Amino acid sequence: MGLEAISVEMKLKTGAAPELMPDVFFHRVADQWLPQFFTPREVRGFVDRVPVGRDLKSGEVWNQIELWQGEKITNDSPLSRITADFSLFGDVPPGGQIELQFYGGLYHQPHLPDHQPHLPAVAQDWYGRILSFGPGASKPWLSFIATVRLDWNEFGRGIRVSFPFAGYPLTSVQPQLDDSFAFQAASVPDVVQFNREALLSVFRQLPEALGSCVADVSYKVDWKQALFPGDQEALREWEFRLGSR
């Protein structure tokens, strides 16, 4: 099975919030809304068509991969821990046209089996990346948990939050692959539901953060990309709840 990302796209509708300027849009999203669940470590893109690129690296190396600032890996967890740091948002120059992609950590509760006594107690916290191991791979690699894209240009104004590891933690997959390089269903449905409700609450706050109203924002979820039929149905309902009050 491939690593099918699931994205949540939130767009300001055409003609909505005409008084909102691009610099205000960026700062309301980056300073008020995103820090509730996302801590950035890499940014790529353009501001007024000028390239923007910056990484926050620690200098520490794990399997020839340079770790992010504040990122720690332990042998008893498939997820790296990370500290909350939002300084990268402040390094983005102002501009009237924004096309930026951020990579970083996510605040959530891991979908780890509760029957594995060798794993430490896990709780809602900041996690950076997923330690991925595949058959025949000479060494493991680190997979992104979340990415965020911000756009303000002639094509529209919006935010896309993506979950590249088969939609984790919006879907019921574990943050690890089995020996056949396949995803495993989480055995902790209450944790899956907790993460969906927590992210639903934050995502529904976007219109208020923008100083707009619910009717000004459209939501779209790639629920058809979910691997498990139960997740498809749950995320289709989740999408409906995003735009309803």
Kinemage of the C-alpha trace (Angstrom):
@kinemage 1
@onewidth
@group {chain A} dominant
@subgroup {mainchain}
@vectorlist {calphas} color= white
{ca met a 1} P 0.000 0.000 0.000
{ca gly a 2} L 1.269 3.459 -0.865
{ca leu a 3} L 1.589 6.387 1.449
{ca glu a 4} L -1.642 8.120 0.428
{ca ala a 5} L -1.817 11.538 2.041
{ca ile a 6} L -5.128 12.892 3.254
{ca ser a 7} L -5.561 16.641 3.119
{ca val a 8} L -7.971 19.082 4.691
{ca glu a 9} L -8.422 22.132 2.494
{ca met a 10} L -9.910 25.325 3.866
{ca lys a 11} L -10.561 28.198 1.475
{ca leu a 12} L -11.988 31.657 1.758
{ca lys a 13} L -14.816 31.852 -0.727
{ca thr a 14} L -14.629 34.287 -3.633
{ca gly a 15} L -15.657 37.755 -2.474
{ca ala a 16} L -15.551 36.815 1.222
{ca ala a 17} L -13.678 38.990 3.737
{ca pro a 18} L -12.645 41.678 1.196
{ca glu a 19} L -10.997 43.733 3.945
{ca leu a 20} L -8.564 40.926 4.846
{ca met a 21} L -5.047 41.667 3.609
{ca pro a 22} L -2.415 38.964 2.862
{ca asp a 23} L -0.057 39.961 5.690
{ca val a 24} L -2.947 39.934 8.193
{ca phe a 25} L -4.088 36.571 6.824
{ca phe a 26} L -0.615 35.084 7.306
{ca his a 27} L -0.114 36.376 10.837
{ca arg a 28} L -3.562 35.372 12.042
{ca val a 29} L -2.999 31.862 10.736
{ca ala a 30} L 0.652 31.547 11.802
{ca asp a 31} L 0.503 33.378 15.130
{ca gln a 32} L -2.948 32.417 16.408
{ca trp a 33} L -4.318 29.326 14.681
{ca leu a 34} L -1.509 26.955 13.650
{ca pro a 35} L 0.376 26.954 17.006
{ca gln a 36} L -2.563 25.113 18.552
{ca phe a 37} L -1.545 21.936 16.717
{ca phe a 38} L 1.456 22.480 14.398
{ca thr a 39} L 5.107 23.400 15.071
{ca pro a 40} L 7.109 24.229 11.902
{ca arg a 41} L 10.663 23.073 11.130
{ca glu a 42} L 11.009 23.539 7.346
{ca val a 43} L 9.522 25.999 4.875
{ca arg a 44} L 9.697 26.065 1.080
{ca gly a 45} L 7.934 28.277 -1.415
{ca phe a 46} L 7.601 31.824 -2.643
{ca val a 47} L 6.567 35.240 -1.365
{ca asp a 48} L 5.942 37.720 -4.179
{ca arg a 49} L 7.593 35.132 -6.461
{ca val a 50} L 10.855 35.325 -4.480
{ca pro a 51} L 12.045 31.891 -3.259
{ca val a 52} L 11.798 31.226 0.477
{ca gly a 53} L 13.578 28.297 2.126
{ca arg a 54} L 14.628 27.709 5.697
{ca asp a 55} L 15.219 24.723 7.985
{ca leu a 56} L 15.534 24.476 11.729
{ca lys a 57} L 18.051 21.637 12.162
{ca ser a 58} L 19.705 20.528 15.387
{ca gly a 59} L 23.010 19.295 13.964
{ca glu a 60} L 22.347 15.860 15.458
{ca val a 61} L 22.230 12.944 13.007
{ca trp a 62} L 20.169 9.748 13.108
{ca asn a 63} L 20.871 7.162 10.381
{ca gln a 64} L 22.410 9.889 8.224
{ca ile a 65} L 19.293 12.059 8.634
{ca glu a 66} L 19.752 15.415 10.330
{ca leu a 67} L 17.209 15.906 13.075
{ca trp a 68} L 15.115 19.007 13.547
{ca gln a 69} L 15.708 21.387 16.424
{ca gly a 70} L 14.082 19.976 19.527
{ca glu a 71} L 13.543 16.541 17.937
{ca lys a 72} L 14.492 13.441 19.924
{ca ile a 73} L 14.371 9.771 18.944
{ca thr a 74} L 14.255 6.859 21.353
{ca asn a 75} L 14.404 3.131 20.637
{ca asp a 76} L 11.114 2.411 22.380
{ca ser a 77} L 8.810 4.574 20.242
{ca pro a 78} L 7.985 4.749 16.502
{ca leu a 79} L 7.516 8.517 16.835
{ca ser a 80} L 10.077 11.204 17.478
{ca arg a 81} L 9.287 13.713 20.193
{ca ile a 82} L 9.626 17.410 19.455
{ca thr a 83} L 9.424 20.633 21.402
{ca ala a 84} L 7.039 23.390 20.394
{ca asp a 85} L 8.866 26.170 18.526
{ca phe a 86} L 7.072 28.635 16.256
{ca ser a 87} L 10.000 30.931 15.416
{ca leu a 88} L 10.122 29.789 11.783
{ca phe a 89} L 6.838 31.589 11.115
{ca gly a 90} L 8.526 34.847 12.077
{ca asp a 91} L 11.274 34.326 9.481
{ca val a 92} L 8.863 34.546 6.549
{ca pro a 93} L 9.067 37.959 4.825
{ca pro a 94} L 5.856 39.943 4.268
{ca gly a 95} L 4.344 40.068 0.813
{ca gly a 96} L 1.194 40.352 -1.252
{ca gln a 97} L 1.421 36.895 -2.828
{ca ile a 98} L 2.041 33.835 -0.650
{ca glu a 99} L 2.780 30.264 -1.747
{ca leu a 100} L 4.403 28.444 1.167
{ca gln a 101} L 4.708 24.852 2.323
{ca phe a 102} L 5.658 24.070 5.936
{ca tyr a 103} L 6.813 20.733 7.381
{ca gly a 104} L 6.775 20.064 11.101
{ca gly a 105} L 5.425 18.318 14.152
{ca leu a 106} L 1.875 17.715 15.317
{ca tyr a 107} L 0.194 17.905 18.711
{ca his a 108} L -1.821 14.705 19.126
{ca gln a 109} L -2.141 11.407 20.964
{ca pro a 110} L -0.365 8.499 19.214
{ca his a 111} L -2.289 5.468 17.980
{ca leu a 112} L -0.059 2.963 19.767
{ca pro a 113} L -1.320 -0.453 20.888
{ca asp a 114} L -2.131 -0.514 24.567
{ca his a 115} L -1.022 -4.146 24.794
{ca gln a 116} L 2.674 -3.462 24.190
{ca pro a 117} L 4.150 -3.132 27.687
{ca his a 118} L 7.606 -2.215 26.374
{ca leu a 119} L 6.274 1.080 25.008
{ca pro a 120} L 6.269 4.081 27.345
{ca ala a 121} L 3.018 5.681 28.388
{ca val a 122} L 1.880 8.019 25.637
{ca ala a 123} L -0.353 11.032 25.867
{ca gln a 124} L -1.367 14.039 23.850
{ca asp a 125} L 1.893 15.841 23.177
{ca trp a 126} L 4.142 17.191 20.422
{ca tyr a 127} L 5.490 14.539 18.021
{ca gly a 128} L 7.809 15.223 15.089
{ca arg a 129} L 8.112 12.395 12.574
{ca ile a 130} L 7.438 8.676 12.166
{ca leu a 131} L 10.284 6.169 12.148
{ca ser a 132} L 9.615 4.042 9.071
{ca phe a 133} L 11.132 0.649 8.335
{ca gly a 134} L 10.528 -1.263 5.112
{ca pro a 135} L 11.479 -4.735 3.876
{ca gly a 136} L 14.792 -4.710 2.088
{ca ala a 137} L 15.552 -1.163 3.175
{ca ser a 138} L 19.164 -0.736 4.231
{ca lys a 139} L 18.173 1.770 6.879
{ca pro a 140} L 15.050 3.371 8.319
{ca trp a 141} L 13.839 6.816 7.385
{ca leu a 142} L 11.669 9.535 8.886
{ca ser a 143} L 8.184 10.162 7.503
{ca phe a 144} L 6.303 13.430 7.921
{ca ile a 145} L 3.227 13.504 10.154
{ca ala a 146} L 1.883 16.861 8.969
{ca thr a 147} L 2.492 19.555 6.381
{ca val a 148} L 0.773 22.911 5.963
{ca arg a 149} L 0.415 24.908 2.756
{ca leu a 150} L -0.625 28.577 2.741
{ca asp a 151} L -1.759 30.258 -0.468
{ca trp a 152} L -2.778 33.808 -1.245
{ca asn a 153} L -2.670 34.506 -4.958
{ca glu a 154} L -4.813 35.010 -8.040
{ca phe a 155} L -6.078 31.436 -7.764
{ca gly a 156} L -7.473 31.780 -4.256
{ca arg a 157} L -6.834 32.201 -0.550
{ca gly a 158} L -6.554 29.117 1.549
{ca ile a 159} L -4.831 26.608 3.783
{ca arg a 160} L -4.195 22.933 3.165
{ca val a 161} L -3.224 20.732 6.109
{ca ser a 162} L -1.983 17.341 4.912
{ca phe a 163} L -1.314 14.115 6.770
{ca pro a 164} L 1.164 12.221 4.528
{ca phe a 165} L 1.350 8.936 6.464
{ca ala a 166} L -1.906 7.461 5.101
{ca gly a 167} L -3.870 10.197 6.864
{ca tyr a 168} L -2.542 9.451 10.355
{ca pro a 169} L -3.792 10.556 12.894
{ca leu a 170} L -7.123 11.368 11.210
{ca thr a 171} L -7.301 7.756 10.044
{ca ser a 172} L -7.141 4.615 12.148
{ca val a 173} L -3.666 3.516 11.056
{ca gln a 174} L -0.828 2.941 13.474
{ca pro a 175} L 2.247 5.176 13.066
{ca gln a 176} L 4.348 2.243 11.859
{ca leu a 177} L 4.514 -0.362 9.082
{ca asp a 178} L 4.533 -4.120 9.480
{ca asp a 179} L 7.142 -6.525 8.052
{ca ser a 180} L 5.344 -6.528 4.694
{ca phe a 181} L 5.561 -2.751 4.398
{ca ala a 182} L 1.812 -2.528 5.015
{ca phe a 183} L -0.229 -0.304 7.295
{ca gln a 184} L -1.795 -1.726 10.427
{ca ala a 185} L -5.148 -0.752 11.866
{ca ala a 186} L -4.992 0.898 15.267
{ca ser a 187} L -6.352 -1.156 18.140
{ca val a 188} L -7.267 1.957 20.122
{ca pro a 189} L -10.438 3.380 18.467
{ca asp a 190} L -11.022 5.759 21.362
{ca val a 191} L -7.661 7.432 20.681
{ca val a 192} L -8.451 7.732 16.963
{ca gln a 193} L -11.753 9.380 17.792
{ca phe a 194} L -10.069 11.669 20.321
{ca asn a 195} L -7.667 12.975 17.666
{ca arg a 196} L -10.455 13.534 15.160
{ca glu a 197} L -12.485 15.505 17.668
{ca ala a 198} L -9.473 17.544 18.822
{ca leu a 199} L -8.510 18.508 15.259
{ca leu a 200} L -12.155 19.137 14.344
{ca ser a 201} L -12.391 21.637 17.181
{ca val a 202} L -9.267 23.499 16.060
{ca phe a 203} L -10.103 23.494 12.345
{ca arg a 204} L -13.563 24.887 13.033
{ca gln a 205} L -11.912 27.863 14.748
{ca leu a 206} L -10.293 29.073 11.508
{ca pro a 207} L -13.057 31.491 10.443
{ca glu a 208} L -12.942 33.187 13.848
{ca ala a 209} L -9.129 33.368 13.719
{ca leu a 210} L -9.401 35.113 10.350
{ca gly a 211} L -11.950 37.563 11.732
{ca ser a 212} L -14.510 36.091 9.357
{ca cys a 213} L -17.643 33.968 9.648
{ca val a 214} L -18.370 30.290 9.049
{ca ala a 215} L -20.155 30.985 5.776
{ca asp a 216} L -16.999 32.581 4.332
{ca val a 217} L -14.926 29.367 4.508
{ca ser a 218} L -15.302 26.161 2.506
{ca tyr a 219} L -13.905 22.812 3.704
{ca lys a 220} L -12.842 19.814 1.657
{ca val a 221} L -11.399 16.532 2.971
{ca asp a 222} L -9.763 13.860 0.793
{ca trp a 223} L -11.730 11.167 2.587
{ca lys a 224} L -11.759 8.871 -0.459
{ca gln a 225} L -7.992 8.430 -0.047
{ca ala a 226} L -8.429 6.614 3.279
{ca leu a 227} L -7.272 2.988 3.139
{ca phe a 228} L -9.976 1.523 5.366
{ca pro a 229} L -13.702 1.821 4.454
{ca gly a 230} L -14.573 2.728 8.033
{ca asp a 231} L -12.214 5.690 7.843
{ca gln a 232} L -13.738 6.844 4.569
{ca glu a 233} L -17.193 6.970 6.109
{ca ala a 234} L -15.953 8.607 9.308
{ca leu a 235} L -14.019 11.310 7.432
{ca arg a 236} L -16.920 12.012 5.083
{ca glu a 237} L -19.045 12.743 8.147
{ca trp a 238} L -16.113 14.676 9.653
{ca glu a 239} L -16.000 16.870 6.533
{ca phe a 240} L -19.697 17.642 6.887
{ca arg a 241} L -19.251 18.580 10.532
{ca leu a 242} L -16.400 20.964 9.683
{ca gly a 243} L -18.679 23.254 7.727
{ca ser a 244} L -21.769 22.934 9.917
{ca arg a 245} L -22.570 24.584 13.212
